[in-house]
Amino acid sequence: MTKKTVSDFHIDTQITQLGRDPASQSGFVNAPVYRGSTVVFPTMDALLNNRAEFNYGTAGTPTIKNLEQSWSALAGAEGTVLSPSGLGAIVLALLTTLKSGDNLLMPDSVYRPTRNFCRGLLEKMGITITYYDPMIGGDIESLIKSNTSTIFLESPGSQSFEVQDVPAITAVAKKYNIATIIDNTWATPLFFRAHDMGCDLSLEAGTKYLGGHSDLLMGIVSANAEWWPKLRETYDLMAMLPGAEDCFLALRGLRTLSIRLKEAQSRALDIAHWLKSRPEVIRVLHPAFEDCPGHEIWKRDFTGSSGLFSVVLDPKFTQDDVGRLLDGLSIFGMGYSWGGFESLITPFDCAEYRTVTQWNPGGRTLRLQIGLEDVDDLKRDLADGFARMAH
Ligand SMILES: *Cc1c(COP(=O)(O)O)cnc(C)c1O
């Protein structure tokens, strides 16, 4: 009887097996960490004709290859490249599809540093950026100009959680031969199959759920067959790659990605439902809630929800009131990033940077990342905070 291969199994089994081969690792379960610049060739012929699996550290190591190939299998992609941060992955994807003189369509709900990159660098390179309402769907067609080469998507939107109609937008893009890039960090390929939904490039801040422990910065870009050669070429031209230990940590994170995401999902839903029942909260911006723009699209296109969402507070609460809530918390930390084992909370205001849509949620807004602490402890921490906020 022949042994089955990794791709014969369900995804939860696959992520335990991808990117390692005990038979070639002296029997050890995990692959060793390869650090290296120089690769020596056995013969002059091999050197001159580049006949070797690896030829130099910037072009890849077995450790990098293990992670790239694992991610391609997980994402249903033709190929994957890595970057030292999620923002680096965004830059890599945009530089793959754009050239001077092009027009780029960007959702108004995009992750703020993406917007900063557009303003700080892309505009300087002669690229024009048109921001669009993230809920535009197929009407994006009306924004397309003769020089529009790329549509960027991020679903749900950072902080505000609008769920985009990705299939409608990618269908329009295909009609006009426009490239699509999605920031799929919130859902990961486990909850949203970006390439199956028509996206050419899909990126992920591996910093978040893949790392999972707030000790890793990592970016990942995967491509479909059409865009893979161009993505790989752009990567090779720049050689901005993460270090070997970070690739090892990402591979370690991969083993528990599914189970951690499912925990994040159920805990975040529990806390979000509890928050919805609180008089201090007027709205929950979580794709699994009807209050959330695009909730019906989320139900149609996603297979789950992760642990990050926002709430809108009763407008009677002032900035100082919210400060009393936040400053006295015992478990929730105040800080950026998310996807780790620990819970976080941050105040935000999208009105500071939006340019084509109004941000008028009806009260002050907080974003929560639900970690792996006991949910009753988390609720008590928030309930005590609400009591401080009211007095
Ligand atoms: C955090 C984040 C990034 C960037 O990741 P870094 O590794 O912190 O650079 C990109 N997109 C989204 C949606 C994020 O939340």
The ligand as an SDF file (V2000), in Angstrom:
LIG
                    3D

 15 15  0  0  0  0  0  0  0  0999 V2000
   -0.5470   44.5880   11.4020 C   0  0  0  0  0  0  0  0  0  0  0  0
   -1.0720   44.6520   10.0450 C   0  0  0  0  0  0  0  0  0  0  0  0
   -0.2270   44.7580    8.9500 C   0  0  0  0  0  0  0  0  0  0  0  0
    1.2600   44.9770    9.0720 C   0  0  0  0  0  0  0  0  0  0  0  0
    1.9730   44.0080    9.7720 O   0  0  0  0  0  0  0  0  0  0  0  0
    3.3680   44.3770   10.4570 P   0  0  0  0  0  0  0  0  0  0  0  0
    4.0690   43.0690   10.5360 O   0  0  0  0  0  0  0  0  0  0  0  0
    3.0310   44.9560   11.7790 O   0  0  0  0  0  0  0  0  0  0  0  0
    4.0710   45.3370    9.5610 O   0  0  0  0  0  0  0  0  0  0  0  0
   -0.7900   44.7570    7.6960 C   0  0  0  0  0  0  0  0  0  0  0  0
   -2.1150   44.6580    7.5180 N   0  0  0  0  0  0  0  0  0  0  0  0
   -2.9630   44.5480    8.5390 C   0  0  0  0  0  0  0  0  0  0  0  0
   -4.4190   44.4340    8.2680 C   0  0  0  0  0  0  0  0  0  0  0  0
   -2.4810   44.5540    9.8370 C   0  0  0  0  0  0  0  0  0  0  0  0
   -3.3270   44.5000   10.8550 O   0  0  0  0  0  0  0  0  0  0  0  0
  1  2  1  0
  2  3  1  0
  2 14  2  0
  3  4  1  0
  3 10  2  0
  4  5  1  0
  5  6  1  0
  6  7  2  0
  6  8  1  0
  6  9  1  0
 10 11  1  0
 11 12  2  0
 12 13  1  0
 12 14  1  0
 14 15  1  0
M  END
$$$$
